[in-house]
């Protein structure tokens, strides 16, 4: 039986896009790792705005499950 919360063993290249200020490169790397390690199965987005400035804006994966 497969638990839907478990990691997938299938690793695939997922397109990751966006920006992250240099100080947040670890955030960008963690976001990318969620896909490469199988924790995220479809798509995700993450944005941080601090004092009116966008400092992280990342998105990746697929909005359409048929693309998987």
MDTraj code that builds the backbone (N, CA, C; nanometers):
import mdtraj as md
import numpy as np

residues = "UNK UNK UNK UNK UNK UNK UNK UNK UNK UNK UNK UNK UNK UNK UNK UNK UNK UNK UNK UNK UNK UNK UNK UNK UNK UNK UNK UNK UNK UNK UNK UNK UNK UNK UNK UNK UNK UNK UNK UNK UNK UNK UNK UNK UNK UNK UNK UNK UNK UNK UNK UNK UNK UNK UNK UNK UNK UNK UNK UNK UNK UNK UNK UNK UNK UNK UNK UNK".split()
xyz = np.array([
    [0.0843, -0.1171, 0.0000],
    [0.0000, 0.0000, 0.0000],
    [0.0892, 0.1239, 0.0000],
    [0.0561, 0.2210, -0.0827],
    [0.1340, 0.3434, -0.0928],
    [0.0642, 0.4538, -0.0161],
    [0.1370, 0.5166, 0.0723],
    [0.0854, 0.6292, 0.1486],
    [0.1008, 0.7548, 0.0641],
    [-0.0082, 0.8287, 0.0451],
    [-0.0022, 0.9476, -0.0393],
    [0.0883, 1.0554, 0.0194],
    [0.1206, 1.0451, 0.1475],
    [0.2097, 1.1425, 0.2098],
    [0.3564, 1.1028, 0.1998],
    [0.3834, 0.9835, 0.1512],
    [0.5220, 0.9386, 0.1436],
    [0.5898, 0.9963, 0.0204],
    [0.7229, 0.9999, 0.0265],
    [0.8000, 1.0489, -0.0866],
    [0.7912, 0.9498, -0.2010],
    [0.7943, 1.0027, -0.3203],
    [0.7995, 0.9199, -0.4392],
    [0.9450, 0.8814, -0.4647],
    [0.9673, 0.7594, -0.5097],
    [1.1022, 0.7180, -0.5459],
    [1.1376, 0.7620, -0.6872],
    [1.0386, 0.8105, -0.7604],
    [1.0577, 0.8535, -0.8979],
    [1.1121, 0.9958, -0.9000],
    [1.2323, 1.0129, -0.9545],
    [1.2920, 1.1459, -0.9623],
    [1.2843, 1.1938, -1.1067],
    [1.2363, 1.3178, -1.1240],
    [1.2258, 1.3738, -1.2573],
    [1.2685, 1.5200, -1.2525],
    [1.3037, 1.5720, -1.3673],
    [1.3392, 1.7125, -1.3766],
    [1.2122, 1.7958, -1.3775],
    [1.1976, 1.8820, -1.2811],
    [1.0830, 1.9711, -1.2713],
    [1.1336, 2.1125, -1.2977],
    [1.0666, 2.1849, -1.3863],
    [1.1119, 2.3222, -1.4106],
    [1.0885, 2.4118, -1.2890],
    [1.1917, 2.4831, -1.2478],
    [1.1847, 2.5779, -1.1365],
    [1.2166, 2.7163, -1.1937],
    [1.1351, 2.8153, -1.1571],
    [1.1519, 2.9503, -1.2098],
    [1.1465, 3.0506, -1.0958],
    [1.1907, 3.1715, -1.1240],
    [1.1761, 3.2802, -1.0288],
    [1.3081, 3.3384, -0.9825],
    [1.2975, 3.4166, -0.8743],
    [1.4137, 3.4877, -0.8213],
    [1.4224, 3.4686, -0.6702],
    [1.5436, 3.4825, -0.6200],
    [1.5666, 3.4845, -0.4753],
    [1.6902, 3.5709, -0.4519],
    [1.6774, 3.6705, -0.3661],
    [1.7936, 3.7525, -0.3306],
    [1.9057, 3.6585, -0.2846],
    [2.0295, 3.6979, -0.3061],
    [2.1442, 3.6121, -0.2732],
    [2.1412, 3.5595, -0.1305],
    [2.0963, 3.6395, -0.0374],
    [2.0929, 3.5959, 0.1023],
    [1.9941, 3.4802, 0.1232],
    [1.9028, 3.4608, 0.0275],
    [1.8025, 3.3550, 0.0382],
    [1.8298, 3.2383, -0.0568],
    [1.9556, 3.2186, -0.0944],
    [1.9876, 3.1076, -0.1843],
    [1.9550, 2.9725, -0.1201],
    [1.9638, 2.9621, 0.0119],
    [1.9270, 2.8367, 0.0790],
    [1.7777, 2.8087, 0.0650],
    [1.6962, 2.9136, 0.0652],
    [1.5517, 2.8975, 0.0446],
    [1.5265, 2.8440, -0.0956],
    [1.5932, 2.9032, -0.1952],
    [1.5797, 2.8579, -0.3336],
    [1.6226, 2.7111, -0.3476],
    [1.7344, 2.6768, -0.2858],
    [1.7841, 2.5397, -0.2943],
    [1.6887, 2.4415, -0.2264],
    [1.6310, 2.4811, -0.1143],
    [1.5341, 2.3948, -0.0445],
    [1.4077, 2.3771, -0.1275],
    [1.3629, 2.4847, -0.1917],
    [1.2452, 2.4772, -0.2787],
    [1.2711, 2.3766, -0.3911],
    [1.3866, 2.3885, -0.4549],
    [1.4230, 2.2969, -0.5634],
    [1.4337, 2.1528, -0.5119],
    [1.4893, 2.1363, -0.3925],
    [1.5081, 2.0027, -0.3354],
    [1.3742, 1.9332, -0.3086],
    [1.2708, 2.0107, -0.2743],
    [1.1385, 1.9507, -0.2535],
    [1.0937, 1.8727, -0.3761],
    [1.1281, 1.9209, -0.4943],
    [1.0922, 1.8513, -0.6176],
    [1.1888, 1.7370, -0.6462],
    [1.3179, 1.7645, -0.6392],
    [1.4165, 1.6623, -0.6759],
    [1.4158, 1.5438, -0.5809],
    [1.3770, 1.5654, -0.4554],
    [1.3709, 1.4567, -0.3580],
    [1.2344, 1.3875, -0.3553],
    [1.1398, 1.4371, -0.4336],
    [1.0096, 1.3711, -0.4423],
    [0.9073, 1.4145, -0.3392],
    [0.9360, 1.5189, -0.2617],
    [0.8399, 1.5645, -0.1604],
    [0.7235, 1.6387, -0.2251],
    [0.7515, 1.7135, -0.3287],
    [0.6456, 1.7834, -0.4025],
    [0.6191, 1.7050, -0.5295],
    [0.4942, 1.6721, -0.5534],
    [0.4613, 1.5840, -0.6652],
    [0.4073, 1.6568, -0.7873],
    [0.3587, 1.7790, -0.7735],
    [0.2963, 1.8453, -0.8875],
    [0.3537, 1.9853, -0.9086],
    [0.3129, 2.0792, -0.8261],
    [0.3576, 2.2164, -0.8433],
    [0.3492, 2.2929, -0.7131],
    [0.4272, 2.3995, -0.7052],
    [0.4278, 2.4813, -0.5840],
    [0.4761, 2.6213, -0.6189],
    [0.4430, 2.7143, -0.5310],
    [0.4902, 2.8519, -0.5446],
    [0.5209, 2.9055, -0.4055],
    [0.6180, 2.9962, -0.3991],
    [0.6570, 3.0559, -0.2718],
    [0.7035, 3.1986, -0.2988],
    [0.6463, 3.2930, -0.2262],
    [0.6805, 3.4336, -0.2453],
    [0.6960, 3.5008, -0.1093],
    [0.7999, 3.5843, -0.0962],
    [0.8210, 3.6626, 0.0252],
    [0.8354, 3.8092, -0.0161],
    [0.7533, 3.8936, 0.0449],
    [0.7640, 4.0379, 0.0257],
    [0.7952, 4.0976, 0.1622],
    [0.9065, 4.1691, 0.1687],
    [0.9499, 4.2290, 0.2953],
    [0.9634, 4.3799, 0.2761],
    [0.8906, 4.4544, 0.3570],
    [0.8923, 4.6010, 0.3499],
    [0.8653, 4.6499, 0.2080],
    [0.7694, 4.5860, 0.1427],
    [0.7273, 4.6275, 0.0093],
    [0.8149, 4.5803, -0.1046],
    [0.9195, 4.5050, -0.0761],
    [1.0096, 4.4556, -0.1805],
    [0.9999, 4.3038, -0.1892],
    [0.9809, 4.2541, -0.3118],
    [0.9778, 4.1096, -0.3323],
    [1.1212, 4.0579, -0.3251],
    [1.1481, 3.9698, -0.2292],
    [1.2838, 3.9185, -0.2123],
    [1.2963, 3.7719, -0.2521],
    [1.1843, 3.7017, -0.2547],
    [1.1800, 3.5640, -0.3037],
    [1.0503, 3.5478, -0.3818],
    [1.0602, 3.4937, -0.5018],
    [0.9422, 3.4620, -0.5824],
    [0.9775, 3.3397, -0.6659],
    [0.9370, 3.2236, -0.6185],
    [0.9725, 3.0966, -0.6824],
    [0.8469, 3.0196, -0.7195],
    [0.8526, 2.9499, -0.8311],
    [0.7440, 2.8610, -0.8685],
    [0.8023, 2.7471, -0.9508],
    [0.7366, 2.6348, -0.9442],
    [0.7863, 2.5205, -1.0179],
    [0.6820, 2.4125, -1.0312],
    [0.7097, 2.3202, -1.1202],
    [0.6187, 2.2092, -1.1406],
    [0.5160, 2.2385, -1.2467],
    [0.4023, 2.1745, -1.2319],
    [0.2978, 2.1798, -1.3329],
    [0.1633, 2.2099, -1.2690],
    [0.0883, 2.3012, -1.3284],
    [-0.0464, 2.3324, -1.2802],
    [-0.1459, 2.2280, -1.3282],
    [-0.1132, 2.1604, -1.4371],
    [-0.2021, 2.0614, -1.4964],
    [-0.1527, 1.9214, -1.4623],
    [-0.2290, 1.8453, -1.3795],
    [-0.1854, 1.7102, -1.3412],
    [-0.1643, 1.6175, -1.4608],
    [-0.2257, 1.6478, -1.5747],
    [-0.2079, 1.5650, -1.6942],
    [-0.0643, 1.5719, -1.7468],
    [0.0091, 1.6749, -1.7072],
    [0.1483, 1.6900, -1.7518],
    [0.2426, 1.5959, -1.6788],
    [0.1955, 1.5388, -1.5690],
    [0.2805, 1.4503, -1.4913],
    [0.2855, 1.3187, -1.5604],
])
top = md.Topology()
chain = top.add_chain()
for i, resn in enumerate(residues, 1):
    res = top.add_residue(resn, chain, resSeq=i)
    for name in ("N", "CA", "C"):
        top.add_atom(name, md.element.get_by_symbol(name[0]), res)
traj = md.Trajectory(xyz[None], top)
